[in-house]
Amino acid sequence: MIAKTPKPPYYAVIFTSIRTNNTNNYLETAKRMEELAKLQEGYLGIESAREELGITVSYWDSLGAILNWKNNIEHTIAREKGTEIWYESYHVRICKVVREYGFKKESD
């Protein structure tokens, strides 16, 4: 599902990853992180896709909100498990969205 974000500017955190073969408790933790992020002040939405390469983009209203999410203790524990167990590699990019546009086909 495409996130419904406000009019720019806002921020995007792009998390790209390659997982290991160990998926023990991964899906439950990923779901919990999404639920927890939604409760954070400044959270705007999330989009995620996974094949060989996983890409999750979360949207935030400020850099401060992103930092608060990064410092959330439960999120910190999940990140530590990620580097120890679930991820072969990952990369995080933080971007300021200054413009957006899109298209949606109308239903018949």
C-alpha positions as CSV (number, residue, x, y, z in Angstrom):
1,M,0.0,0.0,0.0
2,I,1.2,3.5,-0.8
3,A,1.5,5.7,2.2
4,K,-0.7,8.8,2.4
5,T,1.8,11.6,3.2
6,P,1.1,15.3,3.7
7,K,2.2,18.0,1.4
8,P,6.1,18.3,1.4
9,P,8.4,19.0,3.0
10,Y,8.8,16.0,5.2
11,Y,11.4,13.3,5.7
12,A,11.9,9.7,4.4
13,V,14.1,7.1,6.0
14,I,15.0,4.5,3.4
15,F,16.2,1.1,4.8
16,T,17.5,-1.3,2.3
17,S,18.6,-4.8,3.4
18,I,19.7,-8.2,2.4
19,R,18.7,-10.9,4.9
20,T,20.5,-14.0,6.1
21,N,18.8,-17.3,6.0
22,N,17.9,-17.1,9.7
23,T,14.3,-15.8,9.8
24,N,13.6,-16.9,13.3
25,N,11.2,-14.3,14.8
26,Y,11.9,-11.8,12.0
27,L,8.4,-11.4,10.7
28,E,6.9,-10.9,14.2
29,T,9.6,-8.3,15.1
30,A,9.1,-6.5,11.8
31,K,5.4,-6.3,12.4
32,R,5.9,-5.1,15.9
33,M,8.3,-2.4,14.7
34,E,5.7,-1.1,12.2
35,E,3.1,-1.0,15.0
36,L,5.5,0.7,17.4
37,A,6.5,3.3,14.7
38,K,2.9,4.2,14.2
39,L,2.7,5.3,17.8
40,Q,5.7,7.6,17.6
41,E,5.2,11.4,17.4
42,G,6.0,12.6,13.9
43,Y,5.3,9.3,12.1
44,L,3.6,9.8,8.8
45,G,3.5,6.4,7.1
46,I,5.5,3.4,5.8
47,E,5.9,1.4,2.6
48,S,7.8,-1.9,2.3
49,A,8.7,-4.5,-0.3
50,R,10.9,-7.6,-0.1
51,E,12.3,-9.9,-2.7
52,E,16.0,-10.6,-2.7
53,L,16.5,-7.0,-1.6
54,G,14.2,-5.5,1.0
55,I,13.3,-1.8,0.9
56,T,11.3,-0.1,3.7
57,V,10.6,3.6,3.5
58,S,9.2,5.3,6.6
59,Y,8.0,8.9,6.5
60,W,8.4,11.5,9.3
61,D,7.6,15.1,9.9
62,S,11.0,16.1,11.3
63,L,14.6,15.0,11.8
64,G,13.9,15.1,15.5
65,A,11.1,12.5,15.1
66,I,13.5,10.3,13.2
67,L,16.1,10.5,16.0
68,N,13.5,9.8,18.6
69,W,12.5,6.6,16.7
70,K,16.1,5.6,16.3
71,N,16.6,6.0,20.1
72,N,13.4,4.1,21.0
73,I,14.6,1.2,23.2
74,E,12.5,-1.5,21.6
75,H,13.6,-0.4,18.2
76,T,17.3,-0.3,19.4
77,I,17.0,-3.9,20.6
78,A,15.4,-5.0,17.2
79,R,18.3,-3.2,15.3
80,E,20.8,-5.1,17.4
81,K,19.1,-8.4,16.6
82,G,19.1,-7.4,13.0
83,T,22.9,-7.0,12.8
84,E,23.5,-10.2,14.9
85,I,20.9,-12.5,13.3
86,W,18.7,-11.3,10.4
87,Y,20.8,-9.1,8.1
88,E,23.7,-9.9,5.9
89,S,23.9,-6.2,5.2
90,Y,21.8,-3.0,5.3
91,H,22.0,0.6,4.5
92,V,20.0,3.6,5.9
93,R,19.4,6.8,4.0
94,I,17.6,9.9,5.4
95,C,16.2,12.3,2.8
96,K,14.1,15.4,2.8
97,V,11.2,15.1,0.5
98,V,10.7,18.5,-1.2
99,R,8.4,17.5,-4.0
100,E,6.0,14.6,-4.8
101,Y,3.5,13.6,-7.4
102,G,1.6,10.5,-8.4
103,F,-1.2,8.8,-10.3
104,K,-4.1,6.7,-9.4
105,K,-6.4,5.0,-11.9
106,E,-10.0,5.6,-11.2
107,S,-12.2,2.6,-10.6
108,D,-14.7,1.7,-13.3
